[in-house]
Protein backbone atom coordinates (compact mmCIF):
# COMPACT_ATOMS: atom_id res chain seq x y z
CA UNK A 1 0.00 0.00 0.00
CA UNK A 2 2.88 2.41 0.75
CA UNK A 3 2.97 5.27 3.25
CA UNK A 4 0.70 7.56 1.23
CA UNK A 5 -1.89 4.80 0.81
CA UNK A 6 -1.73 3.92 4.49
CA UNK A 7 -2.22 7.56 5.44
CA UNK A 8 -5.24 7.82 3.15
CA UNK A 9 -6.75 4.67 4.71
CA UNK A 10 -6.19 6.13 8.18
CA UNK A 11 -7.92 9.37 7.14
CA UNK A 12 -10.99 7.40 6.01
CA UNK A 13 -11.04 5.38 9.23
CA UNK A 14 -10.75 8.40 11.53
CA UNK A 15 -13.55 10.22 9.72
CA UNK A 16 -15.85 7.20 10.05
CA UNK A 17 -14.95 6.36 13.66
CA UNK A 18 -15.46 9.82 15.14
CA UNK A 19 -13.45 11.21 18.07
CA UNK A 20 -11.73 8.43 20.08
CA UNK A 21 -11.74 8.34 23.88
CA UNK A 22 -8.80 10.03 25.59
CA UNK A 23 -5.85 7.80 26.44
CA UNK A 24 -3.50 8.39 29.36
CA UNK A 25 0.10 8.92 28.29
CA UNK A 26 2.76 6.70 29.83
CA UNK A 27 5.34 8.32 32.11
CA UNK A 28 8.62 9.30 30.48
CA UNK A 29 11.40 6.83 31.23
CA UNK A 30 14.60 7.60 33.05
CA UNK A 31 17.32 8.09 30.46
CA UNK A 32 20.55 6.15 30.88
CA UNK A 33 23.52 4.97 28.87
CA UNK A 34 23.59 1.57 27.22
CA UNK A 35 25.28 -0.93 29.52
CA UNK A 36 28.21 -3.04 28.38
CA UNK A 37 26.17 -6.18 29.06
CA UNK A 38 23.50 -4.97 26.60
CA UNK A 39 25.82 -4.79 23.62
CA UNK A 40 25.30 -7.65 21.18
CA UNK A 41 28.35 -9.18 19.44
CA UNK A 42 27.33 -7.72 16.08
CA UNK A 43 29.65 -5.63 13.91
CA UNK A 44 28.05 -2.18 13.39
CA UNK A 45 29.01 -2.12 9.71
CA UNK A 46 27.39 -5.51 9.11
CA UNK A 47 24.35 -4.39 11.09
CA UNK A 48 23.91 -1.37 8.82
CA UNK A 49 24.49 -3.43 5.66
CA UNK A 50 21.92 -6.08 6.50
CA UNK A 51 19.29 -3.70 7.84
CA UNK A 52 19.81 -1.54 4.74
CA UNK A 53 18.11 -4.23 2.67
CA UNK A 54 14.81 -3.20 4.29
CA UNK A 55 13.32 -0.46 2.11
CA UNK A 56 11.60 2.37 3.98
CA UNK A 57 9.78 5.56 3.27
CA UNK A 58 11.40 8.86 4.18
CA UNK A 59 9.92 11.58 6.37
CA UNK A 60 10.78 14.95 7.83
CA UNK A 61 9.62 15.42 11.42
CA UNK A 62 8.92 19.07 12.25
CA UNK A 63 7.84 21.17 15.22
CA UNK A 64 7.03 24.87 15.63
CA UNK A 65 9.52 27.36 17.01
CA UNK A 66 9.27 27.88 20.76
CA UNK A 67 9.72 31.12 22.68
CA UNK A 68 13.13 32.57 22.03
CA UNK A 69 13.66 30.60 18.81
CA UNK A 70 13.49 32.21 15.39
CA UNK A 71 13.01 29.08 13.28
CA UNK A 72 11.03 25.84 13.52
CA UNK A 73 12.72 22.51 14.23
CA UNK A 74 12.97 19.58 11.84
CA UNK A 75 15.04 16.56 10.88
CA UNK A 76 15.01 13.81 8.26
CA UNK A 77 13.76 10.50 9.62
CA UNK A 78 13.35 7.11 7.93
CA UNK A 79 12.54 5.21 11.15
CA UNK A 80 8.83 6.10 11.16
CA UNK A 81 5.87 3.75 11.32
CA UNK A 82 2.20 3.53 12.18
CA UNK A 83 1.67 1.94 15.60
CA UNK A 84 -1.99 1.74 16.60
CA UNK A 85 -5.33 2.27 14.90
CA UNK A 86 -7.44 2.67 18.06
CA UNK A 87 -6.23 4.97 19.51
CA UNK A 88 -4.44 6.40 16.46
CA UNK A 89 -0.73 6.33 17.29
CA UNK A 90 2.45 6.60 15.21
CA UNK A 91 6.10 6.28 16.23
CA UNK A 92 9.51 7.43 15.13
CA UNK A 93 13.01 6.80 16.44
CA UNK A 94 15.60 9.51 17.06
CA UNK A 95 19.21 9.27 18.21
CA UNK A 96 20.01 10.27 21.78
CA UNK A 97 22.67 12.65 20.43
CA UNK A 98 20.21 14.55 18.22
CA UNK A 99 20.33 18.31 18.78
CA UNK A 100 16.92 18.77 17.14
CA UNK A 101 14.97 16.34 19.31
CA UNK A 102 15.18 18.44 22.52
CA UNK A 103 13.61 21.34 20.62
CA UNK A 104 10.76 19.12 19.43
CA UNK A 105 10.32 17.63 22.91
CA UNK A 106 9.91 21.10 24.44
CA UNK A 107 6.96 21.83 22.17
CA UNK A 108 5.14 18.58 22.98
CA UNK A 109 3.97 18.29 19.37
CA UNK A 110 5.27 17.34 15.93
CA UNK A 111 4.21 16.80 12.33
CA UNK A 112 5.46 13.90 10.21
CA UNK A 113 5.86 14.89 6.57
CA UNK A 114 5.97 11.84 4.28
CA UNK A 115 8.22 12.92 1.43
CA UNK A 116 7.31 12.49 -2.21
CA UNK A 117 9.57 10.89 -4.80
CA UNK A 118 10.66 14.34 -6.04
CA UNK A 119 11.87 15.52 -2.60
CA UNK A 120 15.27 13.82 -2.29
CA UNK A 121 17.11 17.16 -2.15
CA UNK A 122 14.75 18.37 0.57
CA UNK A 123 15.53 15.27 2.60
CA UNK A 124 19.26 15.87 2.26
CA UNK A 125 18.83 19.45 3.48
CA UNK A 126 17.03 18.27 6.61
CA UNK A 127 19.68 15.61 7.26
CA UNK A 128 22.34 18.30 7.79
CA UNK A 129 23.08 19.31 11.38
CA UNK A 130 23.52 22.90 12.48
CA UNK A 131 22.10 24.71 9.45
CA UNK A 132 18.87 26.68 9.06
CA UNK A 133 17.00 23.85 7.39
CA UNK A 134 13.93 25.92 6.54
CA UNK A 135 15.67 28.50 4.34
CA UNK A 136 13.83 28.55 1.02
CA UNK A 137 11.46 25.74 2.10
CA UNK A 138 7.75 26.31 1.49
CA UNK A 139 5.38 25.21 4.25
CA UNK A 140 2.24 26.12 6.14
CA UNK A 141 1.08 25.34 9.67
CA UNK A 142 -0.43 21.94 10.50
CA UNK A 143 -3.98 22.51 11.80
CA UNK A 144 -3.59 21.31 15.41
CA UNK A 145 0.08 21.60 16.41
CA UNK A 146 1.12 24.48 14.17
CA UNK A 147 4.15 22.43 13.12
CA UNK A 148 5.50 23.04 9.60
CA UNK A 149 3.59 21.09 6.97
CA UNK A 150 5.96 20.91 4.02
CA UNK A 151 4.61 21.85 0.61
CA UNK A 152 4.61 18.92 -1.83
CA UNK A 153 4.75 16.16 0.80
CA UNK A 154 2.90 12.97 -0.11
CA UNK A 155 1.19 12.94 3.31
CA UNK A 156 1.29 14.69 6.69
CA UNK A 157 0.44 13.46 10.19
CA UNK A 158 -0.10 16.08 12.91
CA UNK A 159 0.60 14.74 16.43
CA UNK A 160 0.99 15.42 20.11
CA UNK A 161 3.72 13.54 21.98
CA UNK A 162 2.08 10.59 23.73
CA UNK A 163 5.08 8.76 25.23
CA UNK A 164 8.85 8.42 24.94
CA UNK A 165 10.63 5.10 25.50
CA UNK A 166 14.30 4.20 25.60
CA UNK A 167 15.71 2.00 22.85
CA UNK A 168 19.45 1.58 23.18
CA UNK A 169 21.19 4.57 21.64
CA UNK A 170 17.84 5.88 20.35
CA UNK A 171 14.57 7.12 21.79
CA UNK A 172 11.23 5.74 20.62
CA UNK A 173 8.77 8.61 20.35
CA UNK A 174 5.07 7.76 20.24
CA UNK A 175 2.69 10.38 18.88
CA UNK A 176 -1.08 10.67 19.22
CA UNK A 177 -2.52 11.54 15.79
CA UNK A 178 -4.68 14.67 15.94
CA UNK A 179 -5.09 15.33 12.20
CA UNK A 180 -3.71 13.98 8.95
CA UNK A 181 -4.05 14.10 5.19
CA UNK A 182 -2.46 13.33 1.85
CA UNK A 183 -1.11 15.32 -1.07
CA UNK A 184 -2.11 14.84 -4.69
CA UNK A 185 -3.48 11.40 -5.57
CA UNK A 186 -0.63 10.92 -8.04
CA UNK A 187 2.13 11.56 -5.46
CA UNK A 188 4.58 8.68 -5.05
CA UNK A 189 6.60 8.31 -1.85
CA UNK A 190 10.36 8.69 -1.63
CA UNK A 191 11.99 5.31 -0.90
CA UNK A 192 15.31 4.67 0.86
CA UNK A 193 17.09 1.37 0.19
CA UNK A 194 20.74 0.31 0.60
CA UNK A 195 21.82 3.88 1.29
CA UNK A 196 20.13 5.35 -1.80
CA UNK A 197 16.89 7.11 -2.65
CA UNK A 198 14.50 5.42 -5.04
CA UNK A 199 10.87 5.37 -6.11
CA UNK A 200 8.14 2.83 -6.62
CA UNK A 201 8.11 1.22 -10.05
CA UNK A 202 4.75 0.57 -11.67
C-alpha positions in Angstrom: 0.0 0.0 0.0 2.9 2.4 0.8 3.0 5.3 3.2 0.7 7.6 1.2 -1.9 4.8 0.8 -1.7 3.9 4.5 -2.2 7.6 5.4 -5.2 7.8 3.2 -6.8 4.7 4.7 -6.2 6.1 8.2 -7.9 9.4 7.1 -11.0 7.4 6.0 -11.0 5.4 9.2 -10.8 8.4 11.5 -13.5 10.2 9.7 -15.9 7.2 10.1 -14.9 6.4 13.7 -15.5 9.8 15.1 -13.5 11.2 18.1 -11.7 8.4 20.1 -11.7 8.3 23.9 -8.8 10.0 25.6 -5.8 7.8 26.4 -3.5 8.4 29.4 0.1 8.9 28.3 2.8 6.7 29.8 5.3 8.3 32.1 8.6 9.3 30.5 11.4 6.8 31.2 14.6 7.6 33.0 17.3 8.1 30.5 20.5 6.1 30.9 23.5 5.0 28.9 23.6 1.6 27.2 25.3 -0.9 29.5 28.2 -3.0 28.4 26.2 -6.2 29.1 23.5 -5.0 26.6 25.8 -4.8 23.6 25.3 -7.6 21.2 28.4 -9.2 19.4 27.3 -7.7 16.1 29.6 -5.6 13.9 28.0 -2.2 13.4 29.0 -2.1 9.7 27.4 -5.5 9.1 24.3 -4.4 11.1 23.9 -1.4 8.8 24.5 -3.4 5.7 21.9 -6.1 6.5 19.3 -3.7 7.8 19.8 -1.5 4.7 18.1 -4.2 2.7 14.8 -3.2 4.3 13.3 -0.5 2.1 11.6 2.4 4.0 9.8 5.6 3.3 11.4 8.9 4.2 9.9 11.6 6.4 10.8 15.0 7.8 9.6 15.4 11.4 8.9 19.1 12.2 7.8 21.2 15.2 7.0 24.9 15.6 9.5 27.4 17.0 9.3 27.9 20.8 9.7 31.1 22.7 13.1 32.6 22.0 13.7 30.6 18.8 13.5 32.2 15.4 13.0 29.1 13.3 11.0 25.8 13.5 12.7 22.5 14.2 13.0 19.6 11.8 15.0 16.6 10.9 15.0 13.8 8.3 13.8 10.5 9.6 13.4 7.1 7.9 12.5 5.2 11.1 8.8 6.1 11.2 5.9 3.7 11.3 2.2 3.5 12.2 1.7 1.9 15.6 -2.0 1.7 16.6 -5.3 2.3 14.9 -7.4 2.7 18.1 -6.2 5.0 19.5 -4.4 6.4 16.5 -0.7 6.3 17.3 2.4 6.6 15.2 6.1 6.3 16.2 9.5 7.4 15.1 13.0 6.8 16.4 15.6 9.5 17.1 19.2 9.3 18.2 20.0 10.3 21.8 22.7 12.7 20.4 20.2 14.6 18.2 20.3 18.3 18.8 16.9 18.8 17.1 15.0 16.3 19.3 15.2 18.4 22.5 13.6 21.3 20.6 10.8 19.1 19.4 10.3 17.6 22.9 9.9 21.1 24.4 7.0 21.8 22.2 5.1 18.6 23.0 4.0 18.3 19.4 5.3 17.3 15.9 4.2 16.8 12.3 5.5 13.9 10.2 5.9 14.9 6.6 6.0 11.8 4.3 8.2 12.9 1.4 7.3 12.5 -2.2 9.6 10.9 -4.8 10.7 14.3 -6.0 11.9 15.5 -2.6 15.3 13.8 -2.3 17.1 17.2 -2.2 14.7 18.4 0.6 15.5 15.3 2.6 19.3 15.9 2.3 18.8 19.5 3.5 17.0 18.3 6.6 19.7 15.6 7.3 22.3 18.3 7.8 23.1 19.3 11.4 23.5 22.9 12.5 22.1 24.7 9.4 18.9 26.7 9.1 17.0 23.8 7.4 13.9 25.9 6.5 15.7 28.5 4.3 13.8 28.5 1.0 11.5 25.7 2.1 7.7 26.3 1.5 5.4 25.2 4.2 2.2 26.1 6.1 1.1 25.3 9.7 -0.4 21.9 10.5 -4.0 22.5 11.8 -3.6 21.3 15.4 0.1 21.6 16.4 1.1 24.5 14.2 4.2 22.4 13.1 5.5 23.0 9.6 3.6 21.1 7.0 6.0 20.9 4.0 4.6 21.8 0.6 4.6 18.9 -1.8 4.7 16.2 0.8 2.9 13.0 -0.1 1.2 12.9 3.3 1.3 14.7 6.7 0.4 13.5 10.2 -0.1 16.1 12.9 0.6 14.7 16.4 1.0 15.4 20.1 3.7 13.5 22.0 2.1 10.6 23.7 5.1 8.8 25.2 8.8 8.4 24.9 10.6 5.1 25.5 14.3 4.2 25.6 15.7 2.0 22.9 19.4 1.6 23.2 21.2 4.6 21.6 17.8 5.9 20.3 14.6 7.1 21.8 11.2 5.7 20.6 8.8 8.6 20.3 5.1 7.8 20.2 2.7 10.4 18.9 -1.1 10.7 19.2 -2.5 11.5 15.8 -4.7 14.7 15.9 -5.1 15.3 12.2 -3.7 14.0 8.9 -4.1 14.1 5.2 -2.5 13.3 1.8 -1.1 15.3 -1.1 -2.1 14.8 -4.7 -3.5 11.4 -5.6 -0.6 10.9 -8.0 2.1 11.6 -5.5 4.6 8.7 -5.1 6.6 8.3 -1.8 10.4 8.7 -1.6 12.0 5.3 -0.9 15.3 4.7 0.9 17.1 1.4 0.2 20.7 0.3 0.6 21.8 3.9 1.3 20.1 5.3 -1.8 16.9 7.1 -2.7 14.5 5.4 -5.0 10.9 5.4 -6.1 8.1 2.8 -6.6 8.1 1.2 -10.1 4.7 0.6 -11.7 
